[in-house]
Amino acid sequence: MTRPLPEEVRRVASIGGGPIGGGWTAHFLARGYAVRSYLHDASEETAFRRIVETAWRSLETLGLEEHASLERLHVTSDLAEAVGDAEFVQESAPENLDIKRSLYAILGDLTPPDTIIASSTSGLTMTDIQAQCPTPARTVVGHPFNPPYLLPLVEIAGGRDTAPEAVAWARAFYRAAGKEPLVLTREIPGFIATRLQEALWREALHMVANDEATPEQIDLALRHGPGPRLALMGQCMAFHVACGEGGMATNLDQFGPALELPWSRLAAPALTRELRDRMVEGCDAMAAGRGFEELAAGRDRGIVAILQAIRASRPDP
């Protein structure tokens, strides 16, 4: 078997039965691929299919590709069956280095030798993950944002032993599969988007810990303040546009000195039991008795509406 062109891939293997593995499965099915999904335990299948079917409702609203069908999903607990003829593998196993290393030691032999294997890891590096893989040159990070069937971003990075052509192929494949690939300049812990997200998270925890804000106030501020703007142009361009004709130069010249003020606490706050409980209680209050499926369905409807609005705002090609 030789590696197909990225746009000619038809068979995808998805490893993992959680929200990320299930979300990837739904995404690939909606793009018209035949998907074999590996679950470590066959007892996970009912919950896994519920994840896929829940995602499908939003994907139908956005529009399915030709040949898209839930009937093209095959679920198995036999890893060799899942990846044996795969033209691309998306691995979404638990975020545990020992588990991933052991898995890649096996995948290196079970997967066709030219097939790219991508990890959904949100924090581990591919250099660490691929350490025991007999074919590390074709392994990359393909980190999505949750839910992966709706949010377009995929952050791509190779490890120390990854071949540059594997990264280039993965980028082309993800774009063909309807994603927005971002290839990192170099391998860094936490990638780009996760580090930016964690900076917000760190400040939120500090504000709650210091009685400066509640979880509800923090989420209200983000939803009705920078959130909608960030969806359209990102942080850097938002500040570039904010200062008129002078752009980013005016922004930094006028407001740069404020960066010296102690607004940001760079160290992570101590996650005490009290802080943990206050965060849990605040989020439970906002959930107001709604369970995961209801909350996720509402989230997905909103994201679909935002994606449709972004599509409509783009100039015609």
C-alpha positions as CSV (number, residue, x, y, z in Angstrom):
1,M,0.0,0.0,0.0
2,T,1.3,3.5,-0.9
3,R,0.1,6.7,0.7
4,P,-2.9,8.1,-1.2
5,L,-3.2,11.8,-2.1
6,P,-4.8,13.6,0.8
7,E,-7.9,14.4,-1.2
8,E,-8.3,10.8,-2.3
9,V,-8.5,9.2,1.2
10,R,-11.7,7.2,1.6
11,R,-11.1,5.0,4.7
12,V,-10.4,6.5,8.1
13,A,-9.8,4.8,11.5
14,S,-10.8,6.6,14.7
15,I,-9.4,5.4,18.0
16,G,-11.2,6.2,21.2
17,G,-14.8,6.2,22.4
18,G,-15.0,9.5,24.4
19,P,-16.3,12.9,23.2
20,I,-13.2,13.5,21.1
21,G,-13.1,10.1,19.5
22,G,-16.8,10.1,18.9
23,G,-16.7,13.7,17.7
24,W,-14.0,12.9,15.1
25,T,-16.0,9.9,14.0
26,A,-19.0,12.0,13.4
27,H,-17.0,14.6,11.5
28,F,-15.4,12.1,9.2
29,L,-18.7,10.4,8.5
30,A,-20.3,13.7,7.6
31,R,-17.5,14.4,5.2
32,G,-18.3,11.2,3.3
33,Y,-15.5,8.9,4.7
34,A,-16.0,5.2,5.7
35,V,-15.0,5.1,9.3
36,R,-13.9,2.2,11.5
37,S,-13.9,3.2,15.2
38,Y,-12.0,1.3,17.8
39,L,-13.3,1.1,21.3
40,H,-11.2,-0.4,24.0
41,D,-14.2,-2.0,25.6
42,A,-17.3,-3.2,23.6
43,S,-19.5,-2.1,26.5
44,E,-18.8,1.6,25.4
45,E,-20.6,1.2,22.1
46,T,-24.0,2.4,23.2
47,A,-22.6,5.6,24.7
48,F,-20.3,6.1,21.8
49,R,-23.1,5.9,19.2
50,R,-25.1,8.4,21.3
51,I,-22.2,10.9,20.9
52,V,-22.1,10.3,17.2
53,E,-25.9,10.6,16.7
54,T,-26.1,13.7,18.8
55,A,-23.4,15.3,16.7
56,W,-25.1,14.2,13.5
57,R,-28.1,16.5,14.2
58,S,-25.8,19.6,14.0
59,L,-23.9,18.3,11.1
60,E,-27.1,17.8,9.1
61,T,-27.9,21.4,9.8
62,L,-24.5,22.6,8.5
63,G,-24.8,20.3,5.4
64,L,-23.4,16.8,4.7
65,E,-21.0,15.9,2.0
66,E,-21.8,13.4,-0.8
67,H,-21.8,9.8,0.5
68,A,-22.1,11.0,4.2
69,S,-24.0,8.3,6.2
70,L,-24.1,6.8,9.6
71,E,-24.3,3.5,7.9
72,R,-20.6,3.9,6.9
73,L,-19.6,3.5,10.5
74,H,-18.2,0.2,11.7
75,V,-17.4,-0.1,15.4
76,T,-14.9,-2.7,16.7
77,S,-12.9,-3.7,19.7
78,D,-10.3,-5.3,17.5
79,L,-7.5,-2.8,16.9
80,A,-6.0,-4.7,14.0
81,E,-9.4,-4.7,12.3
82,A,-9.9,-1.0,12.9
83,V,-6.6,0.2,11.4
84,G,-5.6,-2.7,9.1
85,D,-6.6,-1.0,5.8
86,A,-6.9,2.6,7.1
87,E,-5.7,5.4,4.9
88,F,-5.6,7.8,7.9
89,V,-5.7,7.1,11.6
90,Q,-7.0,9.7,14.2
91,E,-6.0,8.6,17.7
92,S,-8.0,9.9,20.6
93,A,-6.9,7.6,23.4
94,P,-6.8,8.8,27.1
95,E,-4.4,11.6,27.8
96,N,-1.9,9.4,29.5
97,L,1.7,9.2,28.1
98,D,2.2,5.5,29.1
99,I,-1.0,4.5,27.4
100,K,-0.2,6.4,24.2
101,R,3.3,5.1,24.0
102,S,2.2,1.5,24.4
103,L,-0.5,2.1,21.8
104,Y,1.9,3.6,19.3
105,A,4.3,0.7,19.8
106,I,1.4,-1.5,18.5
107,L,0.0,0.9,15.9
108,G,3.4,1.1,14.2
109,D,3.1,-2.6,13.3
110,L,-0.7,-2.9,12.7
111,T,-1.2,0.2,10.5
112,P,-0.2,0.1,6.9
113,P,3.4,1.5,6.7
114,D,2.5,4.6,4.7
115,T,-0.6,5.6,6.7
116,I,-0.3,8.8,8.7
117,I,-1.2,8.4,12.4
118,A,-2.4,11.6,14.1
119,S,-2.9,12.1,17.9
120,S,-5.6,14.3,19.3
121,T,-3.5,14.9,22.4
122,S,-4.1,18.3,24.0
123,G,-0.9,18.6,25.9
124,L,1.6,15.8,25.3
125,T,4.3,16.2,22.6
126,M,4.7,13.8,19.7
127,T,8.4,13.4,20.6
128,D,7.3,11.8,23.8
129,I,4.4,9.8,22.3
130,Q,6.4,8.3,19.4
131,A,9.3,7.2,21.6
132,Q,8.3,3.5,21.3
133,C,6.8,3.5,17.8
134,P,8.7,1.4,15.3
135,T,7.6,3.8,12.5
136,P,7.7,7.3,14.1
137,A,8.4,9.2,10.9
138,R,4.6,9.1,10.0
139,T,3.3,10.2,13.4
140,V,2.0,13.7,14.0
141,V,-0.1,15.6,16.5
142,G,-3.6,16.6,15.1
143,H,-5.1,18.4,18.0
144,P,-8.7,19.5,17.6
145,F,-10.9,21.7,19.7
146,N,-14.0,20.3,21.3
147,P,-16.5,19.5,19.8
148,P,-14.3,18.4,16.9
149,Y,-17.3,17.9,14.6
150,L,-18.0,21.6,14.7
151,L,-14.9,23.7,15.6
152,P,-12.7,23.8,12.5
153,L,-9.2,24.2,14.1
154,V,-6.7,21.4,14.1
155,E,-3.2,22.1,15.4
156,I,-0.5,20.0,13.7
157,A,3.0,19.3,15.0
158,G,5.6,16.7,14.3
159,G,7.9,15.1,16.9
160,R,11.7,14.7,16.8
161,D,11.5,11.7,14.5
162,T,8.5,12.9,12.3
163,A,9.3,13.3,8.6
164,P,8.5,16.8,7.3
165,E,6.4,15.3,4.5
166,A,4.2,13.6,7.0
167,V,3.3,17.0,8.5
168,A,2.7,18.5,5.0
169,W,0.5,15.5,4.1
170,A,-1.5,15.8,7.3
171,R,-2.1,19.5,6.7
172,A,-3.4,18.8,3.2
173,F,-5.6,16.0,4.4
174,Y,-7.2,18.0,7.2
175,R,-8.0,20.8,4.8
176,A,-9.5,18.3,2.4
177,A,-11.5,16.9,5.3
178,G,-13.1,20.3,6.0
179,K,-10.9,21.5,8.8
180,E,-8.7,24.6,9.4
181,P,-5.2,23.2,9.9
182,L,-2.6,25.2,11.7
183,V,1.0,23.9,11.5
184,L,3.1,24.9,14.4
185,T,6.5,26.5,13.7
186,R,8.0,24.1,16.1
187,E,6.9,21.6,18.8
188,I,5.8,23.4,21.9
189,P,4.0,22.1,25.0
190,G,0.3,23.0,24.9
191,F,0.4,24.2,21.3
192,I,-1.1,27.6,20.5
193,A,-4.8,27.7,21.0
194,T,-4.7,25.6,24.2
195,R,-2.1,28.0,25.7
196,L,-4.3,31.0,24.9
197,Q,-7.3,29.2,26.4
198,E,-5.3,28.3,29.5
199,A,-4.3,31.9,30.0
200,L,-8.0,32.9,30.3
201,W,-8.7,29.9,32.5
202,R,-5.8,30.9,34.8
203,E,-7.1,34.4,35.2
204,A,-10.6,33.2,35.8
205,L,-9.4,30.9,38.6
206,H,-7.5,33.8,40.2
207,M,-10.5,36.1,40.1
208,V,-12.8,33.5,41.8
209,A,-10.1,32.6,44.4
210,N,-9.7,36.3,45.3
211,D,-13.4,37.1,45.4
212,E,-13.0,39.4,42.4
213,A,-15.6,37.6,40.2
214,T,-18.0,34.7,40.2
215,P,-18.0,32.0,37.4
216,E,-21.2,33.5,36.2
217,Q,-19.8,37.0,35.9
218,I,-16.7,35.7,34.1
219,D,-18.7,33.8,31.5
220,L,-21.1,36.7,31.0
221,A,-18.1,39.0,30.4
222,L,-16.6,36.7,27.8
223,R,-19.9,35.9,26.0
224,H,-21.0,39.5,25.7
225,G,-17.6,41.1,25.4
226,P,-14.7,39.7,23.5
227,G,-16.2,36.4,22.6
228,P,-18.3,37.4,19.5
229,R,-15.4,39.6,18.2
230,L,-12.8,36.9,18.7
231,A,-14.9,34.5,16.6
232,L,-14.4,36.8,13.6
233,M,-10.9,38.2,13.8
234,G,-8.9,36.9,16.7
235,Q,-7.1,38.8,19.5
236,C,-4.3,40.4,17.5
237,M,-6.5,41.8,14.7
238,A,-9.2,42.9,17.2
239,F,-6.6,45.2,18.9
240,H,-5.2,46.3,15.5
241,V,-8.7,47.5,14.4
242,A,-9.6,48.9,17.8
243,C,-7.2,51.9,17.6
244,G,-8.3,53.2,14.2
245,E,-5.9,54.1,11.4
246,G,-2.9,53.8,13.7
247,G,-3.5,50.1,14.1
248,M,-1.4,47.9,16.4
249,A,1.4,50.6,16.6
250,T,-1.0,53.0,18.2
251,N,-2.4,50.3,20.5
252,L,1.0,49.3,21.8
253,D,2.3,52.9,22.0
254,Q,-0.7,54.1,24.0
255,F,-1.6,51.0,26.0
256,G,1.6,49.1,26.1
257,P,2.7,50.7,29.4
258,A,-0.4,49.3,31.0
259,L,1.1,45.8,30.5
260,E,3.4,46.7,33.4
261,L,0.4,47.0,35.7
262,P,-0.3,44.0,38.0
263,W,-3.5,42.9,36.1
264,S,-2.2,39.5,35.2
265,R,-0.9,37.0,37.7
266,L,1.3,34.8,35.6
267,A,1.7,31.9,38.1
268,A,-1.1,29.4,38.3
269,P,-3.3,29.8,41.4
270,A,-3.3,27.1,44.1
271,L,-6.2,24.7,43.4
272,T,-7.5,24.5,46.9
273,R,-10.5,22.5,47.9
274,E,-12.3,25.8,48.6
275,L,-11.6,27.1,45.1
276,R,-12.5,23.8,43.5
277,D,-15.9,23.8,45.4
278,R,-16.6,27.4,44.4
279,M,-16.0,26.7,40.8
280,V,-18.2,23.6,40.9
281,E,-21.0,25.3,42.7
282,G,-20.9,28.3,40.4
283,C,-21.1,26.1,37.3
284,D,-23.8,24.0,38.8
285,A,-25.8,27.1,39.5
286,M,-25.5,28.2,35.8
287,A,-26.4,24.7,34.6
288,A,-29.7,25.0,36.6
289,G,-30.3,21.3,36.6
290,R,-29.6,20.8,32.9
291,G,-27.5,17.6,32.2
292,F,-24.7,17.1,29.8
293,E,-26.8,16.1,26.7
294,E,-29.1,19.2,27.1
295,L,-26.1,21.5,27.7
296,A,-24.2,20.0,24.8
297,A,-27.1,20.3,22.4
298,G,-27.6,23.9,23.3
299,R,-23.9,24.6,22.8
300,D,-23.9,22.9,19.4
301,R,-26.9,24.8,18.2
302,G,-25.2,28.1,19.1
303,I,-21.9,27.1,17.5
304,V,-23.8,26.1,14.3
305,A,-25.4,29.5,14.2
306,I,-22.0,31.2,14.7
307,L,-20.4,29.1,12.0
308,Q,-23.2,30.0,9.6
309,A,-22.9,33.7,10.5
310,I,-19.1,33.5,9.9
311,R,-19.7,31.9,6.5
312,A,-22.2,34.6,5.6
313,S,-19.8,37.4,6.6
314,R,-16.9,36.2,4.3
315,P,-16.5,37.8,0.9
316,D,-17.3,35.7,-2.1
317,P,-14.2,34.0,-3.4
